[in-house]
Every structure is written in structure tokens, then in C-alpha cells.
Amino acid sequence: MNSNPRSPLEAHPDKPEEACGVFGIFAPGENVAKLTYFGLYALQHRGQESAGIATFDGQQVHLHKEMGLVSQVFNESILNQLPGGIAVGHTRYSTTGSSRVVNAQPAVVETRLGALALTHNGNLVNTTELREKLLARECNLVSTTDSEMIAHCIAEGVNDGKDWLEAAISAFQQCQGAFSLAIGTPAGLMGVRDPYGVRPLVIGIIPGETQQYVLASETCGLDIIGAEYLRDVEPGELVWITEAGLASFHWAIPQPKLCIFEMIYFARPDSLMNEESLYSYRMRIGRYLAKESTVDADMVIGVPDSGVPAAIGFSQESNIPYAEGLIKNRYVGRTFIQPTQHMRESGIRMKLNPLKDVLVGKRVIMVDDSIVRGTTSRKIVKALRDAGALEVHMRISSPPVTHPCFYGIDTDNQDQLIAATKSVEDIKNQIGVDSLAYLSWQGMLEATKEDPNHFCSACFTGDYPIAVPDVVKRSKLMLEKV
């Protein structure tokens, strides 16, 4: 049973929910459990439902995972019970598989060569087919996650006589969809990305005389433990880290399609992608947004925290002063105590509070990164007007979200995505703003300064780079024939 149920307020959040965070470390002689804890702490924004760490001490595997935040799941005593020189860790938001402790990761499976512990960021699209295949072979599946299925596919290869690398590559060739993996074994640590590289995975090195390597979903997971960014794991690449060092195997032809929402919203602004911080990219899309849709106003504000860099860029490009109009309570988090009816009716005040003396009598441009369902935006707009804002103009630093994601982001069914059913004018009226404009799809991609074909933007276009089976599409594409 889920020990951390969502409150009614959190059941349908008005943002796409983050992917998961994975972390792996090969550092014999170091306290790898504690280093993994801090790595997961830095990746907490990618998933707040459960956390887990598995360590390898020779052939023996040690595992601890529970529902809750990283700081709630682990303490000094628990970390001291996780010895070894290799570790993998995970912080989870559920995509495939419900929010229960049995679905928490790492997924640990026994093989003839010892245990393997797998952590997964992404989502497979052929889970039904894989599950049927594994059940037909009498695999003991204890969870409902696609991640456990990948682990069992590797274990089957090992038990059929393959070594770790052969078994892993054979398993990955059976998987369709998005997967960035950190996999611990008694022999070494693996880092893997699917051929499209939909979800990020980076390699770091800990300075010193011995070769100690780190894998993380984002570079902020390296920074916190003093590891230096080496490079990304490439799409279709497997890196194998052992006492001999780092070996690379290209198991599939790369067809890069990094999720553009990683750059717009999911990853932390201090993480590096394409050799710059995402803060810089988000400021740049704010500038593009101002070029495309500025409006006469007294101030620009950002919706904390994710809308702030784009708001600063918008301000710089438009020469309209930037101000903080909304203050975020960063310590609300998930709570077991339900708000009173009056608090529920007051909307977003628990998380965001307007600065009345800053806003009163002002024409305000409010910048945010996305509108998914529109409910939160409407409440924020009302709060700004109640605080005395004369006009509220909303600018969004991404195009309208019209299609759900099948690759590891938990978006609503299509009929619940406001931009899939309503025009920009209709959305403007529904959320109660004086004007509304989105960043163009072309502007969003041009601002990356990379090949625009190297990104997945299916949530804006419906052009899915990895084929999605009709049975899976039907679960979310409510408005289209599939």
C-alpha cells in the first residue's frame, strides 16, 4: 500500500510531472552510499514519490528503498548499512507502475553471475508485449514497472550463458521507448541510453589518483559530490565501468531526440546541456518570447521557480523592468494534513503569495514555462488581480502542449490538455488574462543553437519519434483516431 498518498490538491498537478532521477557510482574505497545519497538529493526535483539505493560489496548486494523524499528515506544509520564500492540510486515519479513501494527502484534481480540492480529514467512503449513474453517464461515479476522488465530481460540473457555486456545489449534490443539506465553488478557499473537519447545521462569523474566514475541524470548530481563533468552518455551507447576504467560500446545507431521539455522545465537550471547551463537557455527563450510577443506594461514577473529565467530574459529584451511579484514557499512539499475548505478555496496561497505593494496599480506581464490544464494559471491570475494588478498579460516560454508524452513524463490524457481543446483566445478568457501568447515552436528550437532535428517535441506537435503502439496511444490520445 502506498504510504505517501497524494492529497486531492496534488492528484492532478497543473504541470507535467518530472521524469525520474538516476545515479550510479564506481568508487572502491569511498563511502558510495553517502555519495549516492547526496547525488539523489540534488536530483530530488525529478521525482518525489520514492527513493532507493543499492550497493555492491563484492558479490553481495545491499538494498534500501521506501516511499518518500530522499531525506525521509535515508539517515546515517541506514547509509552505514550499505557498504561496497559500487552503488546505484533512484528517485522516482511514477509513469509506468503505480506509486507503491513495490514499484520503487532500484529493481534488483538475481542471476547466475550475482545480483543486478537497475535504475531507469524513461518509459517503454512495448511493456505489454515484454510482460507477456516474460510471464510466458515464468519470470517472477513482483512489480508493475517496465524497469523491472528490463532487469529480467538482462537476467534471462545472463542465465542463458551470456556475460553482463552481451546480456544487457540483447535485452536493450528488445526494448522500445525511452530509457536512460544506471545498472550495478558485482563486476562493474553500466550507463545506457536508448538510441534516441530521449532522457539525459551524464558521466563524471572524481578527481584523484584512482579512476572513480559517476553517472547521473543531470550535471547537478555531479556537482554536489565534487565530481567533474566528463561527457554525456551518447544515444545508443553503453558505458561499462570497472577497475580497468571506462569502456564504451555503441549497441544501436544513434538517432538523437532529447526531450525539449528537459531544457524548458524539467532539469535544474544549473545543470549543463549542450555545453551551457539551462539557466542560459531559459533566459534566451525569454528573449525570443519578448521579440515575438511583447506588450506595453510596467513590469515583468516570473512564476517561481521555473518561469523566472525566461522572465528575466523577457525583461532584458523588452526593456520592461523585472520584479518579484510572487513569493514561493519552498517548504510546502507533500503534506499528510489536508487544508481546510477555506484554504482550498483560496487556491495557490500555500505555495505562492503575491506582493501587494509591488503589484498594486501595475500592468503586469507574467511569464511561465507552460500551461497544461490551466487551473493553476487561473488561480495565480486571480491572486494578482486581488493584489491590485491593473492588467495581467501572460506569456509562455514554450508552445501550446497539445499531445501527451509516452516517453517518461506523466502528462494528462489529451482531452485534459487545455490547448488540445481550446484556442489561444479561449484559453485567455478561461484563465482571465488581458492577453496571452506562447513562444513559437520555431523560436523554442532555434534558441537551442543545436540541430532542431535532435529534439523530441511531440508534446507540441504530435510527431512521436519512437513508434507508439495503438493500444498505448488509445490510453491518452482521446481526441484523435489512432
FISELO-356289 format. One record per residue (C-alpha): x negated, y, z; residue number from 1. Coordinates in pm, whole numbers, plus 50000, padded with zeros to 5 digits. Each point is the difference from the previous one (the first is absolute). Example, Ala and Ser with C-alpha at 12.3 -4.5 7.8 and 13.67 -1.06 7.14 Angstrom:
2
+-------+-------+-------+-----+
:    xx :    yy :    zz : num :
+-------+-------+-------+-----+
: 48770 : 49550 : 50780 :   1 :
: 49863 : 50344 : 49934 :   2 :
+-------+-------+-------+-----+
This chain:
482
+-------+-------+-------+-----+
:    xx :    yy :    zz : num :
+-------+-------+-------+-----+
: 50000 : 50000 : 50000 :   1 :
: 49876 : 50349 : 49918 :   2 :
: 49882 : 50161 : 50324 :   3 :
: 49990 : 50348 : 49844 :   4 :
: 50332 : 50058 : 49822 :   5 :
: 50058 : 50320 : 49809 :   6 :
: 50240 : 50250 : 50137 :   7 :
: 50294 : 50101 : 49782 :   8 :
: 49815 : 50323 : 49921 :   9 :
: 49710 : 49803 : 49858 :  10 :
: 50196 : 49733 : 49813 :  11 :
: 49995 : 50200 : 49675 :  12 :
: 49710 : 50246 : 50010 :  13 :
: 50003 : 50276 : 49738 :  14 :
: 49650 : 49923 : 49874 :  15 :
: 49858 : 49697 : 49825 :  16 :
: 49856 : 49782 : 50276 :  17 :
: 49627 : 49950 : 49992 :  18 :
: 49827 : 49694 : 49871 :  19 :
: 49791 : 49797 : 50248 :  20 :
: 49646 : 50059 : 50124 :  21 :
: 49730 : 49734 : 49971 :  22 :
: 49654 : 49993 : 50152 :  23 :
: 49715 : 49752 : 49990 :  24 :
: 49648 : 49998 : 50141 :  25 :
: 49692 : 49781 : 49969 :  26 :
: 49763 : 50106 : 50280 :  27 :
: 49837 : 49714 : 50192 :  28 :
: 49875 : 50123 : 50336 :  29 :
: 50252 : 50285 : 50020 :  30 :
: 50326 : 50018 : 50191 :  31 :
: 50208 : 49946 : 49687 :  32 :
: 50332 : 49984 : 50187 :  33 :
: 49951 : 50349 : 50144 :  34 :
: 49881 : 50140 : 49665 :  35 :
: 50306 : 49847 : 49832 :  36 :
: 50224 : 50153 : 50266 :  37 :
: 49869 : 50348 : 49919 :  38 :
: 50024 : 49933 : 49628 :  39 :
: 50367 : 49906 : 50041 :  40 :
: 50052 : 50302 : 50223 :  41 :
: 49890 : 50221 : 49708 :  42 :
: 50235 : 49808 : 49766 :  43 :
: 50300 : 50016 : 50237 :  44 :
: 50187 : 50234 : 49762 :  45 :
: 50028 : 49713 : 49750 :  46 :
: 50219 : 49788 : 50228 :  47 :
: 50138 : 50028 : 50351 :  48 :
: 50194 : 49676 : 50048 :  49 :
: 49733 : 49750 : 50095 :  50 :
: 49624 : 49962 : 50031 :  51 :
: 49760 : 49708 : 50013 :  52 :
: 49633 : 49902 : 50002 :  53 :
: 49835 : 49664 : 49925 :  54 :
: 49630 : 49942 : 50074 :  55 :
: 49768 : 49715 : 49899 :  56 :
: 49744 : 49864 : 50247 :  57 :
: 49833 : 49731 : 49793 :  58 :
: 50272 : 49754 : 49903 :  59 :
: 50237 : 50123 : 50271 :  60 :
: 50266 : 50259 : 49924 :  61 :
: 50152 : 50230 : 50264 :  62 :
: 50329 : 50179 : 49931 :  63 :
: 50215 : 50261 : 50169 :  64 :
: 50300 : 50169 : 49838 :  65 :
: 50316 : 50158 : 50135 :  66 :
: 50276 : 50247 : 49912 :  67 :
: 49916 : 50362 : 50071 :  68 :
: 49735 : 50263 : 49938 :  69 :
: 49630 : 49912 : 50003 :  70 :
: 49954 : 50168 : 50339 :  71 :
: 50295 : 49803 : 50142 :  72 :
: 49892 : 49661 : 49862 :  73 :
: 49636 : 50009 : 50117 :  74 :
: 49807 : 50091 : 50312 :  75 :
: 49642 : 49943 : 50119 :  76 :
: 50085 : 49665 : 50155 :  77 :
: 50162 : 49864 : 49682 :  78 :
: 49716 : 50128 : 49778 :  79 :
: 49744 : 49830 : 50227 :  80 :
: 50174 : 49669 : 49925 :  81 :
: 49932 : 50039 : 49627 :  82 :
: 49630 : 49913 : 49955 :  83 :
: 49813 : 49944 : 49674 :  84 :
: 49819 : 50175 : 49718 :  85 :
: 50279 : 50010 : 49740 :  86 :
: 50344 : 50157 : 50046 :  87 :
: 50307 : 50100 : 49802 :  88 :
: 50280 : 50224 : 50125 :  89 :
: 50337 : 50122 : 49885 :  90 :
: 50257 : 50263 : 50081 :  91 :
: 50335 : 49928 : 49844 :  92 :
: 50309 : 50153 : 49856 :  93 :
: 50228 : 49722 : 49877 :  94 :
: 50067 : 49976 : 49627 :  95 :
: 50040 : 49628 : 49928 :  96 :
: 50097 : 49832 : 50328 :  97 :
: 50196 : 50160 : 50281 :  98 :
: 49859 : 50188 : 50298 :  99 :
: 49938 : 49707 : 50237 : 100 :
: 49686 : 49887 : 50180 : 101 :
: 49988 : 49677 : 49796 : 102 :
: 49949 : 50218 : 49692 : 103 :
: 49721 : 50207 : 50157 : 104 :
: 49653 : 49958 : 49851 : 105 :
: 49731 : 49869 : 49971 : 106 :
: 50151 : 49680 : 49858 : 107 :
: 49781 : 49714 : 50124 : 108 :
: 49996 : 49662 : 49822 : 109 :
: 49781 : 49696 : 50070 : 110 :
: 49799 : 49832 : 49722 : 111 :
: 49739 : 49723 : 49971 : 112 :
: 49731 : 50274 : 50013 : 113 :
: 50147 : 50168 : 50306 : 114 :
: 50261 : 50268 : 50049 : 115 :
: 50062 : 50297 : 49771 : 116 :
: 50158 : 50324 : 50119 : 117 :
: 50164 : 50215 : 49733 : 118 :
: 50114 : 50363 : 50013 : 119 :
: 50202 : 50143 : 49712 : 120 :
: 50101 : 50343 : 49876 : 121 :
: 50249 : 49987 : 49713 : 122 :
: 50285 : 49785 : 49884 : 123 :
: 50023 : 49700 : 49768 : 124 :
: 50283 : 49986 : 49748 : 125 :
: 49995 : 49621 : 49950 : 126 :
: 50060 : 49903 : 50363 : 127 :
: 50307 : 49783 : 49924 : 128 :
: 49806 : 49790 : 49752 : 129 :
: 49696 : 49973 : 50231 : 130 :
: 50211 : 49905 : 50300 : 131 :
: 50180 : 49725 : 49809 : 132 :
: 49667 : 49865 : 49875 : 133 :
: 49850 : 49995 : 50352 : 134 :
: 50307 : 49844 : 50162 : 135 :
: 50001 : 49731 : 49732 : 136 :
: 49646 : 49917 : 50113 : 137 :
: 50126 : 49986 : 50362 : 138 :
: 49805 : 50306 : 50115 : 139 :
: 50092 : 50107 : 50352 : 140 :
: 50107 : 50363 : 49947 : 141 :
: 50061 : 50163 : 50338 : 142 :
: 50084 : 50351 : 49875 : 143 :
: 50198 : 50160 : 49719 : 144 :
: 49709 : 50208 : 49866 : 145 :
: 49835 : 49982 : 49661 : 146 :
: 49669 : 50047 : 50185 : 147 :
: 50025 : 49659 : 50168 : 148 :
: 50073 : 49847 : 49659 : 149 :
: 49673 : 50139 : 49860 : 150 :
: 49815 : 49852 : 50298 : 151 :
: 50159 : 49658 : 49941 : 152 :
: 49913 : 50012 : 49629 : 153 :
: 49633 : 50053 : 50097 : 154 :
: 50018 : 49723 : 50261 : 155 :
: 50144 : 49758 : 49744 : 156 :
: 49706 : 50066 : 49770 : 157 :
: 49751 : 49945 : 50282 : 158 :
: 50172 : 49679 : 50106 : 159 :
: 49988 : 49878 : 49640 : 160 :
: 49620 : 50022 : 50010 : 161 :
: 49926 : 50353 : 49882 : 162 :
: 49767 : 50234 : 50186 : 163 :
: 50126 : 50328 : 50146 : 164 :
: 49940 : 50205 : 49686 : 165 :
: 50141 : 49747 : 49753 : 166 :
: 50308 : 49948 : 50217 : 167 :
: 50056 : 50372 : 50043 : 168 :
: 49974 : 50082 : 49630 : 169 :
: 50229 : 49709 : 49916 : 170 :
: 50255 : 50137 : 50251 : 171 :
: 49982 : 50357 : 49873 : 172 :
: 50070 : 49880 : 49647 : 173 :
: 50333 : 49865 : 50128 : 174 :
: 50097 : 50337 : 50150 : 175 :
: 50187 : 50272 : 49814 : 176 :
: 50039 : 50345 : 50150 : 177 :
: 49796 : 50229 : 50221 : 178 :
: 49746 : 49868 : 50246 : 179 :
: 49700 : 50149 : 50171 : 180 :
: 49862 : 49742 : 50242 : 181 :
: 49743 : 49967 : 50276 : 182 :
: 49946 : 49630 : 50074 : 183 :
: 49788 : 49858 : 50278 : 184 :
: 49849 : 49649 : 49990 : 185 :
: 49729 : 49829 : 50209 : 186 :
: 49764 : 50041 : 49701 : 187 :
: 50058 : 50366 : 49919 : 188 :
: 50234 : 50288 : 49928 : 189 :
: 50194 : 50058 : 49676 : 190 :
: 50142 : 50321 : 49857 : 191 :
: 50234 : 49969 : 49703 : 192 :
: 50218 : 50220 : 49779 : 193 :
: 50256 : 49895 : 49742 : 194 :
: 49914 : 50075 : 49632 : 195 :
: 50201 : 50325 : 50014 : 196 :
: 49850 : 50128 : 50326 : 197 :
: 50339 : 50135 : 50105 : 198 :
: 49895 : 50024 : 50364 : 199 :
: 49662 : 50141 : 50105 : 200 :
: 49711 : 49815 : 50165 : 201 :
: 49655 : 50144 : 50071 : 202 :
: 49663 : 49861 : 50106 : 203 :
: 49782 : 50161 : 50266 : 204 :
: 49662 : 49921 : 50146 : 205 :
: 49889 : 50054 : 50359 : 206 :
: 49657 : 50169 : 50003 : 207 :
: 49725 : 49788 : 50155 : 208 :
: 49742 : 49735 : 49935 : 209 :
: 50246 : 49716 : 49949 : 210 :
: 50261 : 49986 : 49727 : 211 :
: 50337 : 50069 : 50159 : 212 :
: 50299 : 50063 : 49776 : 213 :
: 50349 : 50134 : 50055 : 214 :
: 50320 : 49977 : 49793 : 215 :
: 50286 : 50243 : 50052 : 216 :
: 50313 : 50121 : 49825 : 217 :
: 49867 : 50356 : 50016 : 218 :
: 49671 : 50175 : 50070 : 219 :
: 50139 : 50145 : 50325 : 220 :
: 49973 : 49642 : 50134 : 221 :
: 49626 : 50013 : 49931 : 222 :
: 49941 : 50348 : 50138 : 223 :
: 50133 : 49919 : 50346 : 224 :
: 49736 : 49729 : 50063 : 225 :
: 49711 : 50185 : 49834 : 226 :
: 49993 : 49787 : 49684 : 227 :
: 49895 : 50162 : 49672 : 228 :
: 50219 : 49972 : 49692 : 229 :
: 49828 : 49779 : 49741 : 230 :
: 50265 : 49964 : 49727 : 231 :
: 50349 : 49874 : 49927 : 232 :
: 50077 : 49635 : 49947 : 233 :
: 50088 : 50011 : 49631 : 234 :
: 50329 : 49876 : 49854 : 235 :
: 49965 : 49628 : 49928 : 236 :
: 49689 : 49970 : 50218 : 237 :
: 49915 : 49769 : 50290 : 238 :
: 49712 : 50096 : 50229 : 239 :
: 49850 : 49725 : 50215 : 240 :
: 49802 : 50118 : 50302 : 241 :
: 49771 : 49756 : 50180 : 242 :
: 49658 : 50001 : 50166 : 243 :
: 49858 : 50006 : 49645 : 244 :
: 50165 : 50340 : 49942 : 245 :
: 50280 : 50113 : 49770 : 246 :
: 50081 : 49803 : 49685 : 247 :
: 50253 : 50114 : 49739 : 248 :
: 50226 : 49786 : 49780 : 249 :
: 50234 : 50141 : 49735 : 250 :
: 50275 : 49742 : 50003 : 251 :
: 50243 : 50189 : 49772 : 252 :
: 49988 : 50264 : 49729 : 253 :
: 50051 : 50341 : 50167 : 254 :
: 50303 : 50204 : 49896 : 255 :
: 49986 : 50289 : 50251 : 256 :
: 50337 : 50125 : 50128 : 257 :
: 49939 : 50158 : 50341 : 258 :
: 50325 : 50104 : 50169 : 259 :
: 50027 : 50378 : 49950 : 260 :
: 50193 : 50027 : 50328 : 261 :
: 49682 : 49898 : 50183 : 262 :
: 49857 : 50330 : 49880 : 263 :
: 50313 : 50209 : 50055 : 264 :
: 50108 : 49872 : 50339 : 265 :
: 49894 : 49664 : 50144 : 266 :
: 49627 : 50021 : 50052 : 267 :
: 49859 : 50235 : 50261 : 268 :
: 49892 : 50341 : 49862 : 269 :
: 49642 : 49945 : 50123 : 270 :
: 49966 : 49674 : 49805 : 271 :
: 49803 : 50004 : 49675 : 272 :
: 50140 : 49890 : 49666 : 273 :
: 49834 : 50069 : 49666 : 274 :
: 49707 : 50161 : 50184 : 275 :
: 50198 : 50274 : 50176 : 276 :
: 50216 : 50030 : 50307 : 277 :
: 50372 : 49964 : 49951 : 278 :
: 50037 : 50334 : 50174 : 279 :
: 49835 : 50156 : 49694 : 280 :
: 50231 : 49816 : 49759 : 281 :
: 50307 : 50098 : 50200 : 282 :
: 49896 : 50364 : 50003 : 283 :
: 49952 : 49979 : 49623 : 284 :
: 50348 : 49859 : 49935 : 285 :
: 50129 : 50290 : 50211 : 286 :
: 49826 : 50236 : 49761 : 287 :
: 50153 : 49821 : 49700 : 288 :
: 50339 : 50022 : 50169 : 289 :
: 49963 : 50377 : 50044 : 290 :
: 49899 : 50042 : 49635 : 291 :
: 50311 : 49808 : 49892 : 292 :
: 50261 : 50137 : 50238 : 293 :
: 49906 : 50296 : 50217 : 294 :
: 50276 : 50226 : 50132 : 295 :
: 50002 : 50341 : 50168 : 296 :
: 49976 : 49943 : 50377 : 297 :
: 49837 : 50126 : 50319 : 298 :
: 49823 : 49685 : 50115 : 299 :
: 49912 : 49641 : 49917 : 300 :
: 50034 : 49729 : 50264 : 301 :
: 49924 : 49629 : 49986 : 302 :
: 50201 : 49716 : 50152 : 303 :
: 49752 : 49847 : 50251 : 304 :
: 49784 : 49817 : 49953 : 305 :
: 50009 : 49867 : 49645 : 306 :
: 50135 : 50314 : 49834 : 307 :
: 49739 : 50237 : 50145 : 308 :
: 49705 : 49962 : 49755 : 309 :
: 50229 : 50053 : 49698 : 310 :
: 50157 : 50302 : 50175 : 311 :
: 49655 : 50154 : 50049 : 312 :
: 49919 : 49942 : 49632 : 313 :
: 50335 : 50153 : 49902 : 314 :
: 49925 : 50304 : 50214 : 315 :
: 49653 : 50047 : 49853 : 316 :
: 50125 : 49979 : 49642 : 317 :
: 50307 : 50220 : 50051 : 318 :
: 49836 : 50253 : 50237 : 319 :
: 50298 : 49961 : 50234 : 320 :
: 49877 : 49976 : 50362 : 321 :
: 49992 : 49658 : 50166 : 322 :
: 50145 : 49967 : 50350 : 323 :
: 50094 : 49725 : 50240 : 324 :
: 50378 : 50005 : 50021 : 325 :
: 50050 : 49650 : 50137 : 326 :
: 49817 : 49844 : 50294 : 327 :
: 49977 : 49622 : 50016 : 328 :
: 50016 : 49801 : 50322 : 329 :
: 49736 : 49736 : 49923 : 330 :
: 50081 : 49792 : 50306 : 331 :
: 50358 : 49903 : 49925 : 332 :
: 49916 : 49669 : 49831 : 333 :
: 50236 : 49708 : 50031 : 334 :
: 50208 : 50003 : 50317 : 335 :
: 50216 : 49746 : 50180 : 336 :
: 50208 : 50278 : 50156 : 337 :
: 50284 : 50109 : 49775 : 338 :
: 50062 : 50375 : 49967 : 339 :
: 50327 : 50137 : 50129 : 340 :
: 50280 : 50075 : 49755 : 341 :
: 49926 : 50371 : 50028 : 342 :
: 49631 : 49936 : 49917 : 343 :
: 50098 : 49787 : 49701 : 344 :
: 50221 : 50279 : 49871 : 345 :
: 49714 : 50249 : 50036 : 346 :
: 49819 : 49799 : 49735 : 347 :
: 49626 : 50021 : 49973 : 348 :
: 49923 : 50213 : 50307 : 349 :
: 49828 : 49712 : 50178 : 350 :
: 49738 : 49988 : 49725 : 351 :
: 50001 : 50349 : 49845 : 352 :
: 50077 : 50331 : 50164 : 353 :
: 50027 : 50331 : 49807 : 354 :
: 49816 : 50314 : 50112 : 355 :
: 50283 : 50251 : 50017 : 356 :
: 49793 : 50318 : 50029 : 357 :
: 49797 : 49898 : 49692 : 358 :
: 50305 : 49915 : 49789 : 359 :
: 50261 : 50258 : 50091 : 360 :
: 50095 : 50225 : 49708 : 361 :
: 49750 : 49831 : 49765 : 362 :
: 50034 : 49848 : 49654 : 363 :
: 49828 : 49663 : 50041 : 364 :
: 49850 : 49751 : 49754 : 365 :
: 49992 : 49660 : 50169 : 366 :
: 49762 : 49746 : 49842 : 367 :
: 50032 : 49625 : 50055 : 368 :
: 49850 : 49698 : 49825 : 369 :
: 50324 : 49820 : 49908 : 370 :
: 50374 : 49972 : 50044 : 371 :
: 50125 : 49642 : 50019 : 372 :
: 50349 : 49999 : 50149 : 373 :
: 50037 : 50370 : 50078 : 374 :
: 50135 : 49963 : 50353 : 375 :
: 49692 : 50134 : 50180 : 376 :
: 49951 : 50282 : 49750 : 377 :
: 50356 : 50117 : 50062 : 378 :
: 49944 : 50006 : 50377 : 379 :
: 49673 : 50194 : 49966 : 380 :
: 50163 : 50257 : 49772 : 381 :
: 50284 : 50047 : 50250 : 382 :
: 49746 : 50042 : 50283 : 383 :
: 49816 : 50269 : 49801 : 384 :
: 50322 : 50188 : 49930 : 385 :
: 50106 : 49969 : 50365 : 386 :
: 49661 : 50150 : 50092 : 387 :
: 50082 : 50308 : 49790 : 388 :
: 49841 : 49926 : 49658 : 389 :
: 50164 : 50223 : 49741 : 390 :
: 49933 : 49771 : 49703 : 391 :
: 49862 : 49644 : 49980 : 392 :
: 49839 : 49886 : 49675 : 393 :
: 49881 : 49640 : 49988 : 394 :
: 49704 : 49882 : 49793 : 395 :
: 49899 : 49634 : 49973 : 396 :
: 49641 : 49901 : 49914 : 397 :
: 50107 : 49688 : 49808 : 398 :
: 50264 : 49922 : 49736 : 399 :
: 50347 : 49871 : 50095 : 400 :
: 49991 : 49643 : 50145 : 401 :
: 50244 : 49811 : 49777 : 402 :
: 49886 : 49638 : 50028 : 403 :
: 49912 : 49766 : 50289 : 404 :
: 49654 : 49851 : 50051 : 405 :
: 49938 : 49625 : 49979 : 406 :
: 49628 : 50014 : 50080 : 407 :
: 49979 : 50057 : 50374 : 408 :
: 50194 : 50316 : 50083 : 409 :
: 50337 : 49967 : 50166 : 410 :
: 50227 : 50231 : 49802 : 411 :
: 50376 : 49987 : 50003 : 412 :
: 50213 : 49829 : 49738 : 413 :
: 50037 : 50220 : 49696 : 414 :
: 50354 : 50108 : 50085 : 415 :
: 49867 : 50153 : 50325 : 416 :
: 49731 : 50207 : 49828 : 417 :
: 50154 : 50345 : 49970 : 418 :
: 49819 : 50090 : 49674 : 419 :
: 50123 : 49680 : 49833 : 420 :
: 50363 : 50107 : 50035 : 421 :
: 49989 : 50381 : 50006 : 422 :
: 49860 : 50282 : 49788 : 423 :
: 49754 : 50252 : 50144 : 424 :
: 50286 : 50251 : 50020 : 425 :
: 50217 : 49749 : 50189 : 426 :
: 49715 : 49922 : 50241 : 427 :
: 49945 : 50374 : 50055 : 428 :
: 50364 : 50038 : 50098 : 429 :
: 50002 : 49689 : 50219 : 430 :
: 49698 : 50101 : 50210 : 431 :
: 50111 : 50365 : 50011 : 432 :
: 49704 : 50188 : 49851 : 433 :
: 50001 : 50315 : 49788 : 434 :
: 49781 : 49833 : 49738 : 435 :
: 49831 : 49663 : 49949 : 436 :
: 49718 : 49894 : 49769 : 437 :
: 49781 : 49691 : 49971 : 438 :
: 49645 : 49965 : 49868 : 439 :
: 50001 : 49863 : 49647 : 440 :
: 49881 : 49646 : 49934 : 441 :
: 49734 : 50140 : 49765 : 442 :
: 49879 : 50248 : 50262 : 443 :
: 49976 : 49731 : 50267 : 444 :
: 49780 : 49779 : 49780 : 445 :
: 49795 : 50282 : 49848 : 446 :
: 49908 : 50117 : 50350 : 447 :
: 49829 : 49665 : 50071 : 448 :
: 49727 : 50093 : 49746 : 449 :
: 49992 : 49628 : 49916 : 450 :
: 50137 : 49795 : 49711 : 451 :
: 50379 : 50031 : 50052 : 452 :
: 50041 : 49643 : 49872 : 453 :
: 49812 : 49875 : 50308 : 454 :
: 50293 : 50072 : 50235 : 455 :
: 50328 : 49829 : 50077 : 456 :
: 50281 : 50256 : 50006 : 457 :
: 50290 : 49756 : 49960 : 458 :
: 50198 : 50160 : 50284 : 459 :
: 50030 : 50311 : 49781 : 460 :
: 50038 : 49834 : 49659 : 461 :
: 50126 : 49643 : 50039 : 462 :
: 49701 : 49882 : 49796 : 463 :
: 49876 : 49707 : 50211 : 464 :
: 49644 : 49896 : 49901 : 465 :
: 50033 : 49652 : 50153 : 466 :
: 50298 : 49807 : 49865 : 467 :
: 50270 : 49964 : 50265 : 468 :
: 50225 : 49692 : 49972 : 469 :
: 50370 : 50076 : 49942 : 470 :
: 50101 : 49834 : 50327 : 471 :
: 49772 : 50242 : 50189 : 472 :
: 50108 : 50303 : 49795 : 473 :
: 50365 : 49932 : 50074 : 474 :
: 49933 : 50046 : 50371 : 475 :
: 49918 : 50369 : 49955 : 476 :
: 50085 : 50121 : 49649 : 477 :
: 50367 : 50051 : 50070 : 478 :
: 50058 : 50254 : 49725 : 479 :
: 49839 : 49825 : 49704 : 480 :
: 50053 : 49686 : 49799 : 481 :
: 49707 : 49762 : 50043 : 482 :
+-------+-------+-------+-----+
